[in-house]
Amino acid sequence: MIPKRWPILITVLTFFILSSFSAFASGSADSTQKVIIRSIVLKGNYRTRDRIILREMTLHMGDSVRLGDLPGRVAWDQRNINNTTLFITVDATTQITSPVDSTQLAQVDLTITMKERWYFIAYPVFDLADRNLNEWWYDRGHDFSRVIYGGHLSYRNVTGNNDRLQVVIERGFLQRTILSYSKPYIDLAQKIGLRVDVGYITNKEIPYRTQFDKWVYVKSEDVLRERAYAAVTLTHRRGLYHYHTFDTRYTRNTIADTIARLNPDYLLDGQTEQHFLSASYNYRYDRRDNIVYPLQGMLLSAGIGVSGLLPKDNFHFLDLSASATRYWSLGGRFYLAGNLRARSTWPTRQPYLSLRGLGSSSDMVRGYELYVVDGQRTFIWRNSLRYQLFNVRKQLHWLHVRQFNTVPISAYLTVFGDAGYVSSTYAEQYQSRLANKLLAGTGMSLDVVTFYNLVMRFSGTINAQGKAGFFFNLAQEL
């Protein structure tokens, strides 16, 4: 049963969500007097090139700005620079010089002071093969044989142009080798970006079907699934907040005869190999104050993907998705966030490998962390009401490495309410109890956000089936 207070929470959040998708409110300026940007000084970007930082700014030398608009413009530029995730801290200060006579404009000197991150990170990996820590702990008996070990190398800002080189070598529960290089701008206008990825992954234990909304695994001494892919991605950034992504990749999936016998629909019709060329396009409007843990702004996205572009391809698939998220301040320390997202795939008859609804990725109705609900079409509505407990910046004077001696840390108490739906024609075949019905969950969490984009979340939840749980999630973007 859904708790009695849950519909009240949803009703309140509905009011805020509907009102939130209006245009950004524009406060009236205190003064219509204009000032001119005389200089922009960048400090602390020892490796990062000036043009990468200036690309994120709406203010430029020689611009005239209304005095009442200046603080807001400076604040957004500061946030935009921070959202490159190249810096631990970003601070902006202005100094206004009065004009000599009334025929001239006052002049503004803008100073941006940054502290760069440590860009070269090579670290050992000891990770879990399951979808999340909660599944590993509750459903897999915290079995340490289900771990992944190896090493990651992440080299950000290789040439000072916000480019990135990644090497992943993992062993254990799976064998994974990935090489990736991306550069956000390959043209002088700083609009076109490029990324290249190659990967090879093998598994000796995989989920071959879903039963009662749980993955059922099979294990072997031999390789059960093999995947190889190569991808080229082009990006186009228009202005500051509009992103277009074009991705082309070739994929080859191979499974052992054992998997085809256990589930002939794994690749359909008992096939053991799947090969195809795919292409996708995604549009994103991203105007959030902080991409790691947003409190204000908006994120809109929509995408289309088509697989099976070559005549000899044996997998044909169409994927449509859209998402809208709004974050805003309610005043004081209170913040609200609402998200709507939907996904639909064709054809109706799909290989089990591509049949994914809620739970197998970041798409989740909170309260159902331990479940996987497969289907062709999904809809999610997520809402969060946050209260900021604190937001501080600690300076470790005893540590003389500048990339690590400043530690920003903040904490938020969050009340959330989610709803979702998965439409599936496979519900009976895989004995799903959650597909084709409304899913709802609510609860509270403590979110701790600190440097190097680390977010720790401790959650207590209850879902529409009356199942309660306590979950821990850890997210980090290197």
N, C-alpha and C positions, 0 to 999 in steps of 0.2 A: 504494500500500500504506500502511496505517496504521502509524506507528512503533511498535516493540515496546513502548515505555514507555507508550504512550497508554492501553491497557487497564488498566495498573496505576494510572495517574492516575485514570481513571474509577471503578475499584473503590474507591479511597480516598475519592474525593469522594462516591460513592454512600453510603458509610457515614455520612459527615458530613451529607449531605442528608437521609437518612432520620431521623437523630437530631435534626436541627435543627427539624423541624416539630412538635416537642413544645412544651408551654406554656413561656412565659418562666420561667426559673428564678428563684425568689424567695429571696434570701439572708436568713438570720435576722438580726433586728436585734440590735445590741449591747446595747440597753437597751429595756425596755418603758415607760420613763418618758415621759410626754407633755409637749409644749410647745405654746404657743398663739401663732399668728401675730398679733403686735400691729400691725404696719404693713408695707405694701409701697410702696416708693418707686421711682418710675421716673425715670431720668435720661437725657438725650440725645435723647429723642423730640420734637424741636422741631416737626416737622410731624405725625407719627403720633399719632392720638388715643389716650388712655390705654385706652379700652375695647377697641380693637383688640388691644392687647398683653395686657390682662387676660383677654381671650377665650381666649388660648392657654395659660393657666395652670391647673394643678390646685389650686394653693394660693391661698387667699383670706383676707382679714382676718377674724379670729375663729375660723379653723379650728384644731382641736387635732390634733397629729401626733405619732406616736411618734418619739422622738429618734433611734432607729436608722434610721427611714425617711426622715428629713429630707434627708440629702445626696442620696439617689436622686431624691426628689421635686423638689428644686431643680434637679438636673442635667437632668431631663426637661423641666421648664418652660423652662429655658434653651435647650434644643434646639428645643422647640416654637416659641419666639419667633424663633429663628434661621431656622427653616424657612419663615417668612413671606417670606423673601428681601428684606425691607425694610431690613435692617441689614448693615453690613460686619462688625461684631463685636457680640457680646452677652456680657456678664459678669454673674455673680450672686454676691453676698456676703451672709452672714448674721451677725447679732450677737445673742448670747443674753444675756438679763438674768436673773440668778438671782431666784427668788421671795423675798418678804419673810419669809414663814413657810412651813411645810410644807403648809399647806392650800391654797396657791396653786400654779399652774403657772408654770414658767419662760416668759419671753416672748421671741419672736424678731422681730427687725426685718430684713426682707428688702429688699435694694437691687438693682435691675436697672439696669445701665449699658449704654447702647447707642450705637453710632455709625451714624447713618443714611447710606444710600446717596445718590448723586446720582440724583434721580428723573426728571429731564427729560433724555432722551437723543435727540438728532437727529443722525443720522450717515449718511454716504454708503454705498451698497451696491455692492460689486464681488464678485459671487458666481458660483458655477458652476452651470450648468443640469443637470449630471449628478447621479446619485444621491449620489455622494461624490467627494472629491478623488482617490481611488485609481482609480475608473473613468475620470475625466477624464484622468488622467496616463497610465495604461496602455493603455486601449482607445480613447480619442479623440485621442491624440497631442498632449495638452495644447494643444488648439486654442483660441485666445483669442476666436474668434468665438462660442464656446459659453459666453459669460459673461452675467451679468445685472447691470445697473447701475441706480442710482436712489437713493432715499432712504427711510429708516425714521424714524418718530417714535414714540418710546415714552415715555409720560408716566405713571409709576407714582405712586400715592398722591396723586392729583390733589386730593382733598378731605381727605386725611389718614385716609381710611377704607380704605386698601389697594385702592382702585379703580384702573383702568388704562384709558388711552386709547391706541389704536394706529392709526397711519396708515402704509400701505405703498404706495409708488409705485415700480414697477420697470419697466424697459424693457430692450431688448436681445434676448436669445434668446427671451424671452417678455414679454408686456405684462400687468402685474398691478397692480390697484388694490384695496386692502382697507381697510375702516374697521371698527373694533371698539371696543366699550366694555364693561367688566365691572365689577361692584361685588359683592364677596363677601357683603355683608349689606344687605338693603333693609328689614329689619324690626327692631324694637327688641330682640327676643330674640336677634338675631345668629345666625340659623339659615338664612334664605332668601337666596339670591344670584341675580343676573341678569346675563346677557351677551347682547349683540346684535352680530351680524356681518353685513356685506354685502360681496360680492366680485365682481370681474369680471376674467376671465383669458382671454387669447388667445395662441395659439401658431402660429408659421409653420414650426416643425419639431417633430415628435413621433415617438415610437416607435409604429408601427402594428401591429407583431406581435413575437413573441419567436421566435428561432431559435437552436438549440443553447444555450439558456439565456442569450442575450444579446439586448438590445433592438435592433431594426432600425429605423432612422430614415428618414423622408422629409422633404424640405425644399421649400419653395415661396416665391414672392414674395407669395403671398396667404395669408390666414389659413386654417389647416387645422383648428383646433379652437377652439371658443369655449365658455366656461363662465361662468355667472352663478348666484349663490346668495344666499339670505338666511336667517338662522338666529336663533332665539331659544332661549336655554338657561337653564333654572332649576336651581339647586343647592340642596340641603338638607344641612346639616352637623349631625349629631347627636353631641353631646359633642365630644371633641377629635379623634377618629381615624376617624369614620365619615362618608363622603361619598356622597351620592346625586346623580346628574346626569340631568336630563331634557332632551333636545334635540329640537327640531322645526325642520326646514329644507326649503326648496323649492329644487330644483336644475334647471337647464336646460343640457344639453350639446348642442352642435351641431358637426358635422364636415363637411368639404368632400366633394364627390362623389369626389374622388381617393382619400380614405381608405376610403370605402365600397367602391370598386372594388378597391383593393389587399387589403383584408381585410373581406369582407362581414359577418364576425362581430364587427367592432369594436363596433357597437351592436346586432348581430344582424339577420339578414335584409336586409342592405344599407340599413338605415335611416340617416338623416343627422341625426335629432334625437331626443333623449331628455329627457323631462320627468317629474318625479315629486315627491311629498311624502313625506318620511321622518320617522320618529320613533325615538328610541333611549333606552335607560335603561342607566346604568352605576353599579355600586356599587364603592366603593373603601374598604378599611381600610388606613390609612397610618400606621404607627408606626415611622418610620425616624429615626435620629438626625440625619441630614443628607440632604435630598432631592436635593442636587446630586451628592454622592458618598457614599452610605450605607456605614457600617461595621457598624452594629448595628440590629436591629429587624426588622420584617416589613411586607410589602406584599402585600395580596390584592386582586384585582379580578375582576369578572365583568360582562358586558354583553350586551345583545340589541338589535339594530337591525332595523327593518322598513321597506322602501321600497315605494312604490306604494300609498299609502293612498287616493288619489282615483280615482274611476271612470274618468277619462280618462287616467290615468297609463299610460305604455307601458314601464315598468321595474318589475319586481317581484323583491324580493330579501329574503332573511332571513340575518342574520349573528349568530352566537353565538360568544362568546370568554370565556376565563377565564385567569387568571394567578396564580401564587403564588411569592413571592420571600422568602427568609430571609437575613438578614445577622447574623453574630455574631462576637464576639471569641474567639480561641483562647488568649488570654493573651499578654502581652508585646506585640510589634508585629505579630502575625499575625492575619489576619482571613479569614473564609470567607464566600462567598456562593453561593447556589444558586437557580435559577429554573426553573420549569416553566410553560409556556404552551401553549394550544391554541386553534385557531380552526376553525370549520366554517361553510360557507355553502351556501345552496340558492337556486334549483334547480341541478341538475347542469349543464344547458346555460345558460351565462352569457355576457353580452357580454364581449369581450376587455378593455374598459375597466375592468370590475370584477373580472376574474380575476387575483387577486394572492395569491401565496404567500409566499416568502421573498426578501428582497433589495430589494423595491421600497419598503420602509418601514424602521422601526427593527427589525423582526423579521429576525434574521440569525443564522446559524451562522457563527461566526468562522472564517476560512479560505476563505470563499466570498464575499468582499466584491465580487468582480468579476462575480458571477452573479446572475441573476434566475430563480427557479424558480416558475413559475406553477402554481396548483392551487386546488381547492375546499376542501381541508382541510389544516391544518398542525399540526405538533407540534414544540416546541423544548425542549431541556433544556440550560441553560447553567450553568457552574460556574467559580468564580474563587477562587484562593487568593492573598491579598495580604500583602505585607510592607511596612510603613511605613518608608521610608528616613528621612524627617524630616517634622516638622510645626511650623512656626515662624510668627511674626508679626513682620514688619519694619515699623519706624516710620521714615518718611521725614521727618525733622525739617525739612529744607530746603524741603519742600513745604507751603505754608500753606493748602491747601484740605483741610478735614477729611474730605471724602468720598473723598479719594484718597491721603491720606498714611499710611494704615495698610494694609499689604499682607500678608494671610495667604497662605502658600504651603506646600503639602505635596506629597510625591511617594511613589509606591507602585510596587513591583515586583510584577507579577501573573503568575501561571501559570494558564492556563485550559484547559478541555476542554469542548467543546460537541457536541451531537448533535441531529439534526432529521430530519423526514420531511415530504414534501409528497405528498399524494394528488391525482392529476390524471387526468381523462379526456381531456385535451388534449395529453398528452405526445407522442403520435405525430404529431398535427397540427402541433405546433410544434417537433418534432424535439428534444425535451428529453432530455438525457443524465443528468439529476440527479433528475427527478421519479420518484416511486414506488420510491425506494430510500433506504437509510439514508445520511444525510450525517453526517460527523464531522470535527471540526477541533480542533487544539490549538496552543498557542504561548505566547509570553510578551509582556508589554507593560510599558512605562514610562508611568505615568499621573501627570500634573502637574496639581494643582488649585490655583487661585489666586482672587483676589477677583473680584467681579461674576460669580460662578458660571461661570468659565471652566475647562474641562477639556481638556487636551491629551493625546492618547494615541498613543504610538509602538509599533506591534505587529509582531512577526514570527510568521508562522503557517505551518502545513502542514495540508492537508486529507486526507481518506481516499483521494483520487485521486493523492496524492503531490505535489500542486502547492504550492510554497512561495511566500511573498510577504512583502513589508514594506509596512506601511500606516500612514498618519497620519490621525487623526480629530480634529476640533475641534468641541466642543459648547459652547454658551453660551445661558443662559436669561436674557433681559433682563427 
